[in-house]
Amino acid sequence: MGQPEKSEAKGLSPKEKIPHAAGAEAAAARKNLSLEGNPPPSLRDKGGTAGTLQKREGEAQGASITDGNRIRPSQKDVRNEFGPDKVEYHCLNNLLRIDEHLSPEVKKRALDNTALLNACADLSQGEKEKCFYQASRLLIDNASSIYSPEQCGQIADQLIWNMAHPERTEQGSHPSCPTNPIRSCLMYEQPSLAAKLIVDVATTGQYITADGTIIRPKADSLKPGREESNFNPQTAYRTLPGQIWDVTAANIYWQRKQGLSNGVRTDHSSTVFTTDGTMDIYQQITGKDERGRILIARSAGGLSNKDISRYSNFPEFQTAMSRGPWPKILAVHTSQSPFFEELGSPSANSGKLVWHNVVIPKPPQQNGMTQLDNSWLIGDDHIAPNKQMSLAAIYNATLGPVSRVRQPQFQNYPYRRR
């Protein structure tokens, strides 16, 4: 049986898309990204960069994409002007302001969250510029996307919102506990990596893993569902970027399975794999040693991946928590508090008393109080100071009871009904 293709293969053919709008006002705006007559200081200081960006129409740069009378900079333009895979805040800000496919409400939200992301003290300036670059690709490099320009703008808006609010990486009404925590961790630590996967698939239909495998999710599985078609930051619905992530992450596991001809293109974030699969997916996205990233109690059952940290008692749990990278992923049992109460105290035969993956964003404080990011409803997070959990309480939640877990282990993950 053949193995999945490697990186020399070509991407998916794009579906028929909604034609681009071609207004004279938008075309004029594309010629001058500063919009105010004078480019922002970050452009003025780059020796002709502003002039290059302002002279898109009919110039000899050869990298502009002409769509009727609409002129827009290409991904190549942006990369050449600002360095490899980086875009400054002002460039993305201006691209959002002149994009004719964004409604006023969406545009304002995207601009506000871009400013919030730019002000984030937890990320380096270089990481922020990588995030801005990925978001800009959705606006200027979407000619081959299976999504319409309007949808690409919506994905950009929702992606920027998630990067500015890493604690809001909800799974919606989807049993995606094996894949969603990876996105959550990356949104805290290195959001540009999560953004790259989402943007690669949104714009090209494929993603290349660390081992060079080309992952091609089924196009039908990327169509927005009911939740993903109605983005509202006040709800805990899964976003369209979240759907792209879950489907692609599951395919990273399934399409690379040994003995399968070109893998299996799954339509959903299939939970029919153990936390071994979660670790494998994580390492294929980051390309790094992720030992110590995922912690599972030995009482939870056997796992084959040696990079997952195991423990049998509280001191071993504390030691495991002190080693390896942050944030961390833990498997908790929903029969334990506070998850049992947050599920509405379900009966033992409800199918909801099972294993569930959560994220610990930061090391515990000196008093042992710890943040816990749960991907259910907004109120189920334990991030605020008055909702944080003791390390001992988190440890207890990871122990079981195993006797109630349905076999095979780690396959039945709960989610909150909306």
Order of alpha helices (4+ residues) and beta strands (2+ residues): alpha-alpha-alpha-beta-beta-alpha-alpha-alpha-alpha-alpha-alpha-alpha-beta-beta-alpha-alpha-beta-beta-alpha-beta-alpha-beta-beta-beta-alpha
